[in-house]
């Protein structure tokens, strides 16, 4: 995805969506003399009800929603896929 791009989570056959997995990957930016600079990319999830009221948040300091439906795998500073998430 690129900035401003969206993805529909509706299934073409009209059935309910059961699972969504999101992964973020990156390559370190090259600094002076070709050295890689460290990057810390954070991801979060905001959970809204049908009326668009914020009901929960999941992020690196709260790794699971109160009802357990959303889980965050934690901080990753390398950009490599965690084991079990491939």
N, CA, C and O atoms as a Maestro MAE file, in Angstrom:
{
 s_m_m2io_version
 :::
 2.0.0
}

f_m_ct {
 s_m_title
 :::
 protein
 m_atom[344] {
  # First column is atom index #
  i_m_mmod_type
  r_m_x_coord
  r_m_y_coord
  r_m_z_coord
  i_m_residue_number
  s_m_chain_name
  s_m_pdb_residue_name
  s_m_pdb_atom_name
  i_m_atomic_number
  :::
  1 25 0.832 -1.171 0.000 1 A "UNK " " N  " 7
  2 3 0.000 0.000 0.000 1 A "UNK " " CA " 6
  3 2 0.880 1.240 0.000 1 A "UNK " " C  " 6
  4 15 2.040 1.214 0.412 1 A "UNK " " O  " 8
  5 25 0.303 2.289 -0.463 2 A "UNK " " N  " 7
  6 3 0.993 3.567 -0.426 2 A "UNK " " CA " 6
  7 2 0.111 4.584 0.300 2 A "UNK " " C  " 6
  8 15 -1.071 4.335 0.534 2 A "UNK " " O  " 8
  9 25 0.687 5.711 0.647 3 A "UNK " " N  " 7
  10 3 -0.026 6.732 1.396 3 A "UNK " " CA " 6
  11 2 -1.360 7.074 0.722 3 A "UNK " " C  " 6
  12 15 -1.409 7.345 -0.478 3 A "UNK " " O  " 8
  13 25 -2.437 7.057 1.512 4 A "UNK " " N  " 7
  14 3 -3.756 7.405 1.014 4 A "UNK " " CA " 6
  15 2 -4.519 6.261 0.368 4 A "UNK " " C  " 6
  16 15 -5.701 6.414 0.059 4 A "UNK " " O  " 8
  17 25 -3.880 5.128 0.158 5 A "UNK " " N  " 7
  18 3 -4.533 3.986 -0.470 5 A "UNK " " CA " 6
  19 2 -5.416 3.276 0.550 5 A "UNK " " C  " 6
  20 15 -5.097 3.244 1.738 5 A "UNK " " O  " 8
  21 25 -6.519 2.709 0.087 6 A "UNK " " N  " 7
  22 3 -7.393 1.953 0.977 6 A "UNK " " CA " 6
  23 2 -7.635 0.563 0.407 6 A "UNK " " C  " 6
  24 15 -7.436 0.316 -0.782 6 A "UNK " " O  " 8
  25 25 -8.068 -0.336 1.281 7 A "UNK " " N  " 7
  26 3 -8.357 -1.711 0.902 7 A "UNK " " CA " 6
  27 2 -9.730 -2.061 1.461 7 A "UNK " " C  " 6
  28 15 -9.994 -1.842 2.644 7 A "UNK " " O  " 8
  29 25 -10.598 -2.599 0.625 8 A "UNK " " N  " 7
  30 3 -11.925 -3.010 1.077 8 A "UNK " " CA " 6
  31 2 -11.806 -4.314 1.860 8 A "UNK " " C  " 6
  32 15 -11.109 -5.237 1.439 8 A "UNK " " O  " 8
  33 25 -12.483 -4.385 2.991 9 A "UNK " " N  " 7
  34 3 -12.511 -5.607 3.788 9 A "UNK " " CA " 6
  35 2 -13.805 -6.385 3.573 9 A "UNK " " C  " 6
  36 15 -14.092 -7.329 4.309 9 A "UNK " " O  " 8
  37 25 -14.593 -5.990 2.562 10 A "UNK " " N  " 7
  38 3 -15.808 -6.720 2.235 10 A "UNK " " CA " 6
  39 2 -15.459 -7.885 1.328 10 A "UNK " " C  " 6
  40 15 -14.674 -7.737 0.390 10 A "UNK " " O  " 8
  41 25 -16.039 -9.041 1.605 11 A "UNK " " N  " 7
  42 3 -15.794 -10.214 0.773 11 A "UNK " " CA " 6
  43 2 -16.720 -10.170 -0.437 11 A "UNK " " C  " 6
  44 15 -17.879 -9.771 -0.324 11 A "UNK " " O  " 8
  45 25 -16.216 -10.574 -1.576 12 A "UNK " " N  " 7
  46 3 -16.969 -10.512 -2.834 12 A "UNK " " CA " 6
  47 2 -18.250 -11.341 -2.783 12 A "UNK " " C  " 6
  48 15 -19.247 -10.970 -3.401 12 A "UNK " " O  " 8
  49 25 -18.236 -12.465 -2.050 13 A "UNK " " N  " 7
  50 3 -19.419 -13.327 -2.018 13 A "UNK " " CA " 6
  51 2 -20.420 -12.931 -0.933 13 A "UNK " " C  " 6
  52 15 -21.446 -13.592 -0.766 13 A "UNK " " O  " 8
  53 25 -20.126 -11.845 -0.186 14 A "UNK " " N  " 7
  54 3 -21.062 -11.352 0.818 14 A "UNK " " CA " 6
  55 2 -20.983 -12.055 2.163 14 A "UNK " " C  " 6
  56 15 -21.709 -11.685 3.085 14 A "UNK " " O  " 8
  57 25 -20.123 -13.059 2.304 15 A "UNK " " N  " 7
  58 3 -19.998 -13.735 3.593 15 A "UNK " " CA " 6
  59 2 -19.213 -12.866 4.566 15 A "UNK " " C  " 6
  60 15 -18.552 -11.908 4.166 15 A "UNK " " O  " 8
  61 25 -19.294 -13.208 5.837 16 A "UNK " " N  " 7
  62 3 -18.622 -12.428 6.878 16 A "UNK " " CA " 6
  63 2 -17.118 -12.642 6.865 16 A "UNK " " C  " 6
  64 15 -16.633 -13.750 6.634 16 A "UNK " " O  " 8
  65 25 -16.403 -11.582 7.112 17 A "UNK " " N  " 7
  66 3 -14.955 -11.631 7.238 17 A "UNK " " CA " 6
  67 2 -14.630 -12.184 8.621 17 A "UNK " " C  " 6
  68 15 -15.193 -11.717 9.611 17 A "UNK " " O  " 8
  69 25 -13.739 -13.164 8.712 18 A "UNK " " N  " 7
  70 3 -13.435 -13.794 9.996 18 A "UNK " " CA " 6
  71 2 -12.071 -13.385 10.547 18 A "UNK " " C  " 6
  72 15 -11.922 -13.217 11.757 18 A "UNK " " O  " 8
  73 25 -11.079 -13.223 9.677 19 A "UNK " " N  " 7
  74 3 -9.722 -12.894 10.126 19 A "UNK " " CA " 6
  75 2 -9.066 -11.899 9.183 19 A "UNK " " C  " 6
  76 15 -9.254 -11.958 7.967 19 A "UNK " " O  " 8
  77 25 -8.303 -10.994 9.752 20 A "UNK " " N  " 7
  78 3 -7.488 -10.055 8.976 20 A "UNK " " CA " 6
  79 2 -6.111 -10.044 9.616 20 A "UNK " " C  " 6
  80 15 -5.992 -9.889 10.831 20 A "UNK " " O  " 8
  81 25 -5.067 -10.208 8.807 21 A "UNK " " N  " 7
  82 3 -3.689 -10.119 9.288 21 A "UNK " " CA " 6
  83 2 -3.035 -8.954 8.568 21 A "UNK " " C  " 6
  84 15 -3.154 -8.819 7.351 21 A "UNK " " O  " 8
  85 25 -2.348 -8.119 9.319 22 A "UNK " " N  " 7
  86 3 -1.650 -6.990 8.721 22 A "UNK " " CA " 6
  87 2 -0.185 -7.096 9.096 22 A "UNK " " C  " 6
  88 15 0.154 -7.292 10.263 22 A "UNK " " O  " 8
  89 25 0.674 -6.968 8.111 23 A "UNK " " N  " 7
  90 3 2.105 -6.984 8.363 23 A "UNK " " CA " 6
  91 2 2.745 -5.744 7.768 23 A "UNK " " C  " 6
  92 15 2.349 -5.280 6.699 23 A "UNK " " O  " 8
  93 25 3.730 -5.218 8.462 24 A "UNK " " N  " 7
  94 3 4.467 -4.054 7.981 24 A "UNK " " CA " 6
  95 2 5.919 -4.467 7.781 24 A "UNK " " C  " 6
  96 15 6.521 -5.092 8.654 24 A "UNK " " O  " 8
  97 25 6.465 -4.123 6.653 25 A "UNK " " N  " 7
  98 3 7.869 -4.415 6.392 25 A "UNK " " CA " 6
  99 2 8.529 -3.190 5.804 25 A "UNK " " C  " 6
  100 15 7.863 -2.358 5.188 25 A "UNK " " O  " 8
  101 25 9.821 -3.069 5.985 26 A "UNK " " N  " 7
  102 3 10.523 -1.898 5.485 26 A "UNK " " CA " 6
  103 2 11.993 -2.226 5.314 26 A "UNK " " C  " 6
  104 15 12.499 -3.211 5.852 26 A "UNK " " O  " 8
  105 25 12.645 -1.403 4.575 27 A "UNK " " N  " 7
  106 3 14.091 -1.442 4.439 27 A "UNK " " CA " 6
  107 2 14.633 -0.192 5.103 27 A "UNK " " C  " 6
  108 15 14.063 0.891 4.973 27 A "UNK " " O  " 8
  109 25 15.738 -0.349 5.814 28 A "UNK " " N  " 7
  110 3 16.327 0.793 6.508 28 A "UNK " " CA " 6
  111 2 16.787 1.845 5.505 28 A "UNK " " C  " 6
  112 15 17.340 1.523 4.453 28 A "UNK " " O  " 8
  113 25 16.550 3.094 5.846 29 A "UNK " " N  " 7
  114 3 16.988 4.206 4.993 29 A "UNK " " CA " 6
  115 2 18.503 4.286 5.015 29 A "UNK " " C  " 6
  116 15 19.126 4.099 6.060 29 A "UNK " " O  " 8
  117 25 19.087 4.561 3.878 30 A "UNK " " N  " 7
  118 3 20.544 4.687 3.792 30 A "UNK " " CA " 6
  119 2 20.964 6.097 4.173 30 A "UNK " " C  " 6
  120 15 20.461 7.079 3.627 30 A "UNK " " O  " 8
  121 25 21.880 6.181 5.105 31 A "UNK " " N  " 7
  122 3 22.398 7.468 5.536 31 A "UNK " " CA " 6
  123 2 23.714 7.772 4.845 31 A "UNK " " C  " 6
  124 15 23.967 7.305 3.734 31 A "UNK " " O  " 8
  125 25 24.534 8.543 5.498 32 A "UNK " " N  " 7
  126 3 25.838 8.902 4.939 32 A "UNK " " CA " 6
  127 2 26.711 7.658 4.789 32 A "UNK " " C  " 6
  128 15 26.681 6.759 5.630 32 A "UNK " " O  " 8
  129 25 27.468 7.619 3.737 33 A "UNK " " N  " 7
  130 3 28.418 6.544 3.449 33 A "UNK " " CA " 6
  131 2 27.738 5.190 3.308 33 A "UNK " " C  " 6
  132 15 28.374 4.155 3.511 33 A "UNK " " O  " 8
  133 25 26.435 5.182 2.957 34 A "UNK " " N  " 7
  134 3 25.702 3.938 2.719 34 A "UNK " " CA " 6
  135 2 25.310 3.178 3.966 34 A "UNK " " C  " 6
  136 15 24.827 2.049 3.874 34 A "UNK " " O  " 8
  137 25 25.506 3.771 5.130 35 A "UNK " " N  " 7
  138 3 25.132 3.095 6.377 35 A "UNK " " CA " 6
  139 2 23.620 3.162 6.563 35 A "UNK " " C  " 6
  140 15 22.982 4.162 6.234 35 A "UNK " " O  " 8
  141 25 23.066 2.089 7.093 36 A "UNK " " N  " 7
  142 3 21.629 2.056 7.380 36 A "UNK " " CA " 6
  143 2 21.344 2.795 8.678 36 A "UNK " " C  " 6
  144 15 22.078 2.668 9.658 36 A "UNK " " O  " 8
  145 25 20.273 3.563 8.666 37 A "UNK " " N  " 7
  146 3 19.813 4.222 9.883 37 A "UNK " " CA " 6
  147 2 18.700 3.390 10.480 37 A "UNK " " C  " 6
  148 15 17.918 2.786 9.745 37 A "UNK " " O  " 8
  149 25 18.613 3.345 11.810 38 A "UNK " " N  " 7
  150 3 17.560 2.557 12.440 38 A "UNK " " CA " 6
  151 2 16.206 3.242 12.263 38 A "UNK " " C  " 6
  152 15 16.114 4.469 12.214 38 A "UNK " " O  " 8
  153 25 15.169 2.428 12.168 39 A "UNK " " N  " 7
  154 3 13.806 2.917 11.979 39 A "UNK " " CA " 6
  155 2 12.917 2.225 12.996 39 A "UNK " " C  " 6
  156 15 13.049 1.022 13.221 39 A "UNK " " O  " 8
  157 25 12.028 2.961 13.602 40 A "UNK " " N  " 7
  158 3 11.042 2.386 14.510 40 A "UNK " " CA " 6
  159 2 9.669 2.768 13.980 40 A "UNK " " C  " 6
  160 15 9.208 3.890 14.185 40 A "UNK " " O  " 8
  161 25 9.023 1.840 13.304 41 A "UNK " " N  " 7
  162 3 7.708 2.058 12.704 41 A "UNK " " CA " 6
  163 2 6.662 1.463 13.635 41 A "UNK " " C  " 6
  164 15 6.709 0.269 13.931 41 A "UNK " " O  " 8
  165 25 5.730 2.266 14.097 42 A "UNK " " N  " 7
  166 3 4.699 1.797 15.016 42 A "UNK " " CA " 6
  167 2 3.368 1.634 14.291 42 A "UNK " " C  " 6
  168 15 3.018 2.434 13.424 42 A "UNK " " O  " 8
  169 25 2.639 0.595 14.654 43 A "UNK " " N  " 7
  170 3 1.304 0.353 14.097 43 A "UNK " " CA " 6
  171 2 0.301 0.297 15.246 43 A "UNK " " C  " 6
  172 15 0.614 -0.182 16.337 43 A "UNK " " O  " 8
  173 25 -0.879 0.779 14.993 44 A "UNK " " N  " 7
  174 3 -1.928 0.730 15.996 44 A "UNK " " CA " 6
  175 2 -3.256 0.447 15.314 44 A "UNK " " C  " 6
  176 15 -3.396 0.599 14.101 44 A "UNK " " O  " 8
  177 25 -4.220 0.034 16.113 45 A "UNK " " N  " 7
  178 3 -5.552 -0.265 15.598 45 A "UNK " " CA " 6
  179 2 -6.568 0.437 16.491 45 A "UNK " " C  " 6
  180 15 -6.528 0.317 17.715 45 A "UNK " " O  " 8
  181 25 -7.462 1.158 15.866 46 A "UNK " " N  " 7
  182 3 -8.542 1.818 16.586 46 A "UNK " " CA " 6
  183 2 -9.813 1.012 16.302 46 A "UNK " " C  " 6
  184 15 -10.097 0.697 15.146 46 A "UNK " " O  " 8
  185 25 -10.566 0.682 17.325 47 A "UNK " " N  " 7
  186 3 -11.789 -0.116 17.191 47 A "UNK " " CA " 6
  187 2 -12.984 0.797 17.433 47 A "UNK " " C  " 6
  188 15 -13.087 1.445 18.474 47 A "UNK " " O  " 8
  189 25 -13.887 0.837 16.451 48 A "UNK " " N  " 7
  190 3 -15.070 1.688 16.530 48 A "UNK " " CA " 6
  191 2 -16.338 0.836 16.526 48 A "UNK " " C  " 6
  192 15 -16.356 -0.255 15.956 48 A "UNK " " O  " 8
  193 25 -17.393 1.335 17.159 49 A "UNK " " N  " 7
  194 3 -18.675 0.648 17.091 49 A "UNK " " CA " 6
  195 2 -19.428 1.079 15.832 49 A "UNK " " C  " 6
  196 15 -18.916 1.868 15.038 49 A "UNK " " O  " 8
  197 25 -20.612 0.572 15.658 50 A "UNK " " N  " 7
  198 3 -21.401 0.848 14.460 50 A "UNK " " CA " 6
  199 2 -21.723 2.335 14.300 50 A "UNK " " C  " 6
  200 15 -21.982 2.798 13.190 50 A "UNK " " O  " 8
  201 25 -21.707 3.084 15.409 51 A "UNK " " N  " 7
  202 3 -21.974 4.522 15.372 51 A "UNK " " CA " 6
  203 2 -20.702 5.351 15.261 51 A "UNK " " C  " 6
  204 15 -20.733 6.572 15.420 51 A "UNK " " O  " 8
  205 25 -19.593 4.690 14.989 52 A "UNK " " N  " 7
  206 3 -18.267 5.325 14.831 52 A "UNK " " CA " 6
  207 2 -17.725 5.933 16.117 52 A "UNK " " C  " 6
  208 15 -16.947 6.886 16.083 52 A "UNK " " O  " 8
  209 25 -18.141 5.377 17.249 53 A "UNK " " N  " 7
  210 3 -17.593 5.782 18.540 53 A "UNK " " CA " 6
  211 2 -16.385 4.900 18.845 53 A "UNK " " C  " 6
  212 15 -16.454 3.680 18.699 53 A "UNK " " O  " 8
  213 25 -15.281 5.511 19.266 54 A "UNK " " N  " 7
  214 3 -14.090 4.763 19.627 54 A "UNK " " CA " 6
  215 2 -14.377 3.927 20.863 54 A "UNK " " C  " 6
  216 15 -14.801 4.459 21.889 54 A "UNK " " O  " 8
  217 25 -14.146 2.610 20.772 55 A "UNK " " N  " 7
  218 3 -14.406 1.743 21.915 55 A "UNK " " CA " 6
  219 2 -13.155 1.051 22.447 55 A "UNK " " C  " 6
  220 15 -13.157 0.558 23.575 55 A "UNK " " O  " 8
  221 25 -12.084 1.008 21.646 56 A "UNK " " N  " 7
  222 3 -10.858 0.367 22.122 56 A "UNK " " CA " 6
  223 2 -9.692 0.758 21.218 56 A "UNK " " C  " 6
  224 15 -9.883 1.232 20.098 56 A "UNK " " O  " 8
  225 25 -8.484 0.550 21.729 57 A "UNK " " N  " 7
  226 3 -7.272 0.819 20.965 57 A "UNK " " CA " 6
  227 2 -6.267 -0.300 21.238 57 A "UNK " " C  " 6
  228 15 -6.154 -0.785 22.363 57 A "UNK " " O  " 8
  229 25 -5.548 -0.696 20.207 58 A "UNK " " N  " 7
  230 3 -4.502 -1.698 20.358 58 A "UNK " " CA " 6
  231 2 -3.232 -1.097 19.784 58 A "UNK " " C  " 6
  232 15 -3.225 -0.584 18.665 58 A "UNK " " O  " 8
  233 25 -2.151 -1.166 20.565 59 A "UNK " " N  " 7
  234 3 -0.880 -0.593 20.142 59 A "UNK " " CA " 6
  235 2 0.232 -1.243 20.936 59 A "UNK " " C  " 6
  236 15 -0.029 -2.184 21.685 59 A "UNK " " O  " 8
  237 25 1.473 -0.774 20.800 60 A "UNK " " N  " 7
  238 3 2.593 -1.476 21.413 60 A "UNK " " CA " 6
  239 2 2.574 -1.488 22.937 60 A "UNK " " C  " 6
  240 15 3.301 -2.273 23.546 60 A "UNK " " O  " 8
  241 25 1.780 -0.657 23.557 61 A "UNK " " N  " 7
  242 3 1.665 -0.686 25.023 61 A "UNK " " CA " 6
  243 2 0.385 -1.360 25.502 61 A "UNK " " C  " 6
  244 15 0.229 -1.606 26.698 61 A "UNK " " O  " 8
  245 25 -0.526 -1.661 24.593 62 A "UNK " " N  " 7
  246 3 -1.731 -2.445 24.892 62 A "UNK " " CA " 6
  247 2 -1.876 -3.418 23.736 62 A "UNK " " C  " 6
  248 15 -2.461 -3.091 22.704 62 A "UNK " " O  " 8
  249 25 -1.331 -4.632 23.921 63 A "UNK " " N  " 7
  250 3 -1.183 -5.573 22.811 63 A "UNK " " CA " 6
  251 2 -2.440 -6.365 22.476 63 A "UNK " " C  " 6
  252 15 -2.443 -7.135 21.515 63 A "UNK " " O  " 8
  253 25 -3.490 -6.194 23.239 64 A "UNK " " N  " 7
  254 3 -4.719 -6.941 22.962 64 A "UNK " " CA " 6
  255 2 -5.927 -6.078 23.301 64 A "UNK " " C  " 6
  256 15 -5.922 -5.350 24.294 64 A "UNK " " O  " 8
  257 25 -6.969 -6.166 22.461 65 A "UNK " " N  " 7
  258 3 -8.209 -5.456 22.773 65 A "UNK " " CA " 6
  259 2 -8.877 -6.107 23.985 65 A "UNK " " C  " 6
  260 15 -8.597 -7.262 24.306 65 A "UNK " " O  " 8
  261 25 -9.741 -5.380 24.640 66 A "UNK " " N  " 7
  262 3 -10.396 -5.910 25.841 66 A "UNK " " CA " 6
  263 2 -11.147 -7.206 25.573 66 A "UNK " " C  " 6
  264 15 -11.181 -8.094 26.425 66 A "UNK " " O  " 8
  265 25 -11.756 -7.321 24.379 67 A "UNK " " N  " 7
  266 3 -12.503 -8.544 24.078 67 A "UNK " " CA " 6
  267 2 -11.638 -9.617 23.423 67 A "UNK " " C  " 6
  268 15 -12.129 -10.709 23.137 67 A "UNK " " O  " 8
  269 25 -10.355 -9.324 23.181 68 A "UNK " " N  " 7
  270 3 -9.434 -10.306 22.619 68 A "UNK " " CA " 6
  271 2 -9.516 -10.483 21.115 68 A "UNK " " C  " 6
  272 15 -8.815 -11.326 20.554 68 A "UNK " " O  " 8
  273 25 -10.359 -9.704 20.451 69 A "UNK " " N  " 7
  274 3 -10.540 -9.890 19.008 69 A "UNK " " CA " 6
  275 2 -9.402 -9.303 18.177 69 A "UNK " " C  " 6
  276 15 -9.225 -9.681 17.019 69 A "UNK " " O  " 8
  277 25 -8.625 -8.376 18.759 70 A "UNK " " N  " 7
  278 3 -7.503 -7.753 18.048 70 A "UNK " " CA " 6
  279 2 -6.245 -7.971 18.876 70 A "UNK " " C  " 6
  280 15 -6.220 -7.690 20.074 70 A "UNK " " O  " 8
  281 25 -5.186 -8.483 18.213 71 A "UNK " " N  " 7
  282 3 -3.913 -8.714 18.896 71 A "UNK " " CA " 6
  283 2 -2.775 -8.053 18.128 71 A "UNK " " C  " 6
  284 15 -2.753 -8.055 16.898 71 A "UNK " " O  " 8
  285 25 -1.844 -7.496 18.866 72 A "UNK " " N  " 7
  286 3 -0.638 -6.857 18.325 72 A "UNK " " CA " 6
  287 2 0.532 -7.756 18.717 72 A "UNK " " C  " 6
  288 15 0.618 -8.177 19.871 72 A "UNK " " O  " 8
  289 25 1.435 -8.060 17.781 73 A "UNK " " N  " 7
  290 3 2.533 -8.978 18.098 73 A "UNK " " CA " 6
  291 2 3.702 -8.302 18.792 73 A "UNK " " C  " 6
  292 15 4.689 -8.968 19.107 73 A "UNK " " O  " 8
  293 25 3.622 -7.007 19.040 74 A "UNK " " N  " 7
  294 3 4.668 -6.320 19.785 74 A "UNK " " CA " 6
  295 2 5.626 -5.547 18.906 74 A "UNK " " C  " 6
  296 15 5.478 -5.500 17.684 74 A "UNK " " O  " 8
  297 25 6.607 -4.944 19.546 75 A "UNK " " N  " 7
  298 3 7.557 -4.083 18.862 75 A "UNK " " CA " 6
  299 2 8.513 -4.907 18.003 75 A "UNK " " C  " 6
  300 15 8.998 -5.957 18.425 75 A "UNK " " O  " 8
  301 25 8.774 -4.423 16.809 76 A "UNK " " N  " 7
  302 3 9.678 -5.078 15.868 76 A "UNK " " CA " 6
  303 2 10.508 -3.975 15.231 76 A "UNK " " C  " 6
  304 15 9.974 -3.145 14.495 76 A "UNK " " O  " 8
  305 25 11.790 -3.955 15.500 77 A "UNK " " N  " 7
  306 3 12.646 -2.896 14.963 77 A "UNK " " CA " 6
  307 2 13.496 -3.342 13.790 77 A "UNK " " C  " 6
  308 15 14.327 -2.579 13.297 77 A "UNK " " O  " 8
  309 25 13.294 -4.585 13.334 78 A "UNK " " N  " 7
  310 3 14.129 -5.077 12.234 78 A "UNK " " CA " 6
  311 2 13.408 -5.079 10.893 78 A "UNK " " C  " 6
  312 15 14.055 -5.017 9.848 78 A "UNK " " O  " 8
  313 25 12.072 -5.148 10.904 79 A "UNK " " N  " 7
  314 3 11.318 -5.253 9.668 79 A "UNK " " CA " 6
  315 2 11.138 -6.682 9.195 79 A "UNK " " C  " 6
  316 15 10.473 -6.926 8.188 79 A "UNK " " O  " 8
  317 25 11.727 -7.632 9.916 80 A "UNK " " N  " 7
  318 3 11.604 -9.045 9.555 80 A "UNK " " CA " 6
  319 2 10.292 -9.590 10.095 80 A "UNK " " C  " 6
  320 15 9.817 -9.158 11.145 80 A "UNK " " O  " 8
  321 25 9.708 -10.542 9.371 81 A "UNK " " N  " 7
  322 3 8.458 -11.167 9.763 81 A "UNK " " CA " 6
  323 2 8.668 -12.036 11.005 81 A "UNK " " C  " 6
  324 15 9.561 -12.882 11.008 81 A "UNK " " O  " 8
  325 25 7.865 -11.847 12.062 82 A "UNK " " N  " 7
  326 3 7.996 -12.688 13.261 82 A "UNK " " CA " 6
  327 2 7.664 -14.146 12.941 82 A "UNK " " C  " 6
  328 15 6.876 -14.424 12.037 82 A "UNK " " O  " 8
  329 25 8.262 -15.063 13.678 83 A "UNK " " N  " 7
  330 3 7.955 -16.485 13.515 83 A "UNK " " CA " 6
  331 2 6.460 -16.723 13.705 83 A "UNK " " C  " 6
  332 15 5.842 -16.094 14.564 83 A "UNK " " O  " 8
  333 25 5.883 -17.604 12.934 84 A "UNK " " N  " 7
  334 3 4.465 -17.921 13.036 84 A "UNK " " CA " 6
  335 2 3.549 -16.946 12.326 84 A "UNK " " C  " 6
  336 15 2.334 -17.138 12.341 84 A "UNK " " O  " 8
  337 25 4.086 -15.902 11.704 85 A "UNK " " N  " 7
  338 3 3.251 -14.902 11.022 85 A "UNK " " CA " 6
  339 2 3.433 -14.947 9.515 85 A "UNK " " C  " 6
  340 15 2.936 -14.055 8.827 85 A "UNK " " O  " 8
  341 25 4.110 -15.926 8.978 86 A "UNK " " N  " 7
  342 3 4.350 -15.996 7.537 86 A "UNK " " CA " 6
  343 2 3.172 -16.537 6.798 86 A "UNK " " C  " 6
  344 15 3.215 -16.660 5.574 86 A "UNK " " O  " 8
  :::
 }
 m_bond[343] {
  # First column is bond index #
  i_m_from
  i_m_to
  i_m_order
  :::
  1 1 2 1
  2 2 3 1
  3 3 4 2
  4 3 5 1
  5 5 6 1
  6 6 7 1
  7 7 8 2
  8 7 9 1
  9 9 10 1
  10 10 11 1
  11 11 12 2
  12 11 13 1
  13 13 14 1
  14 14 15 1
  15 15 16 2
  16 15 17 1
  17 17 18 1
  18 18 19 1
  19 19 20 2
  20 19 21 1
  21 21 22 1
  22 22 23 1
  23 23 24 2
  24 23 25 1
  25 25 26 1
  26 26 27 1
  27 27 28 2
  28 27 29 1
  29 29 30 1
  30 30 31 1
  31 31 32 2
  32 31 33 1
  33 33 34 1
  34 34 35 1
  35 35 36 2
  36 35 37 1
  37 37 38 1
  38 38 39 1
  39 39 40 2
  40 39 41 1
  41 41 42 1
  42 42 43 1
  43 43 44 2
  44 43 45 1
  45 45 46 1
  46 46 47 1
  47 47 48 2
  48 47 49 1
  49 49 50 1
  50 50 51 1
  51 51 52 2
  52 51 53 1
  53 53 54 1
  54 54 55 1
  55 55 56 2
  56 55 57 1
  57 57 58 1
  58 58 59 1
  59 59 60 2
  60 59 61 1
  61 61 62 1
  62 62 63 1
  63 63 64 2
  64 63 65 1
  65 65 66 1
  66 66 67 1
  67 67 68 2
  68 67 69 1
  69 69 70 1
  70 70 71 1
  71 71 72 2
  72 71 73 1
  73 73 74 1
  74 74 75 1
  75 75 76 2
  76 75 77 1
  77 77 78 1
  78 78 79 1
  79 79 80 2
  80 79 81 1
  81 81 82 1
  82 82 83 1
  83 83 84 2
  84 83 85 1
  85 85 86 1
  86 86 87 1
  87 87 88 2
  88 87 89 1
  89 89 90 1
  90 90 91 1
  91 91 92 2
  92 91 93 1
  93 93 94 1
  94 94 95 1
  95 95 96 2
  96 95 97 1
  97 97 98 1
  98 98 99 1
  99 99 100 2
  100 99 101 1
  101 101 102 1
  102 102 103 1
  103 103 104 2
  104 103 105 1
  105 105 106 1
  106 106 107 1
  107 107 108 2
  108 107 109 1
  109 109 110 1
  110 110 111 1
  111 111 112 2
  112 111 113 1
  113 113 114 1
  114 114 115 1
  115 115 116 2
  116 115 117 1
  117 117 118 1
  118 118 119 1
  119 119 120 2
  120 119 121 1
  121 121 122 1
  122 122 123 1
  123 123 124 2
  124 123 125 1
  125 125 126 1
  126 126 127 1
  127 127 128 2
  128 127 129 1
  129 129 130 1
  130 130 131 1
  131 131 132 2
  132 131 133 1
  133 133 134 1
  134 134 135 1
  135 135 136 2
  136 135 137 1
  137 137 138 1
  138 138 139 1
  139 139 140 2
  140 139 141 1
  141 141 142 1
  142 142 143 1
  143 143 144 2
  144 143 145 1
  145 145 146 1
  146 146 147 1
  147 147 148 2
  148 147 149 1
  149 149 150 1
  150 150 151 1
  151 151 152 2
  152 151 153 1
  153 153 154 1
  154 154 155 1
  155 155 156 2
  156 155 157 1
  157 157 158 1
  158 158 159 1
  159 159 160 2
  160 159 161 1
  161 161 162 1
  162 162 163 1
  163 163 164 2
  164 163 165 1
  165 165 166 1
  166 166 167 1
  167 167 168 2
  168 167 169 1
  169 169 170 1
  170 170 171 1
  171 171 172 2
  172 171 173 1
  173 173 174 1
  174 174 175 1
  175 175 176 2
  176 175 177 1
  177 177 178 1
  178 178 179 1
  179 179 180 2
  180 179 181 1
  181 181 182 1
  182 182 183 1
  183 183 184 2
  184 183 185 1
  185 185 186 1
  186 186 187 1
  187 187 188 2
  188 187 189 1
  189 189 190 1
  190 190 191 1
  191 191 192 2
  192 191 193 1
  193 193 194 1
  194 194 195 1
  195 195 196 2
  196 195 197 1
  197 197 198 1
  198 198 199 1
  199 199 200 2
  200 199 201 1
  201 201 202 1
  202 202 203 1
  203 203 204 2
  204 203 205 1
  205 205 206 1
  206 206 207 1
  207 207 208 2
  208 207 209 1
  209 209 210 1
  210 210 211 1
  211 211 212 2
  212 211 213 1
  213 213 214 1
  214 214 215 1
  215 215 216 2
  216 215 217 1
  217 217 218 1
  218 218 219 1
  219 219 220 2
  220 219 221 1
  221 221 222 1
  222 222 223 1
  223 223 224 2
  224 223 225 1
  225 225 226 1
  226 226 227 1
  227 227 228 2
  228 227 229 1
  229 229 230 1
  230 230 231 1
  231 231 232 2
  232 231 233 1
  233 233 234 1
  234 234 235 1
  235 235 236 2
  236 235 237 1
  237 237 238 1
  238 238 239 1
  239 239 240 2
  240 239 241 1
  241 241 242 1
  242 242 243 1
  243 243 244 2
  244 243 245 1
  245 245 246 1
  246 246 247 1
  247 247 248 2
  248 247 249 1
  249 249 250 1
  250 250 251 1
  251 251 252 2
  252 251 253 1
  253 253 254 1
  254 254 255 1
  255 255 256 2
  256 255 257 1
  257 257 258 1
  258 258 259 1
  259 259 260 2
  260 259 261 1
  261 261 262 1
  262 262 263 1
  263 263 264 2
  264 263 265 1
  265 265 266 1
  266 266 267 1
  267 267 268 2
  268 267 269 1
  269 269 270 1
  270 270 271 1
  271 271 272 2
  272 271 273 1
  273 273 274 1
  274 274 275 1
  275 275 276 2
  276 275 277 1
  277 277 278 1
  278 278 279 1
  279 279 280 2
  280 279 281 1
  281 281 282 1
  282 282 283 1
  283 283 284 2
  284 283 285 1
  285 285 286 1
  286 286 287 1
  287 287 288 2
  288 287 289 1
  289 289 290 1
  290 290 291 1
  291 291 292 2
  292 291 293 1
  293 293 294 1
  294 294 295 1
  295 295 296 2
  296 295 297 1
  297 297 298 1
  298 298 299 1
  299 299 300 2
  300 299 301 1
  301 301 302 1
  302 302 303 1
  303 303 304 2
  304 303 305 1
  305 305 306 1
  306 306 307 1
  307 307 308 2
  308 307 309 1
  309 309 310 1
  310 310 311 1
  311 311 312 2
  312 311 313 1
  313 313 314 1
  314 314 315 1
  315 315 316 2
  316 315 317 1
  317 317 318 1
  318 318 319 1
  319 319 320 2
  320 319 321 1
  321 321 322 1
  322 322 323 1
  323 323 324 2
  324 323 325 1
  325 325 326 1
  326 326 327 1
  327 327 328 2
  328 327 329 1
  329 329 330 1
  330 330 331 1
  331 331 332 2
  332 331 333 1
  333 333 334 1
  334 334 335 1
  335 335 336 2
  336 335 337 1
  337 337 338 1
  338 338 339 1
  339 339 340 2
  340 339 341 1
  341 341 342 1
  342 342 343 1
  343 343 344 2
  :::
 }
}
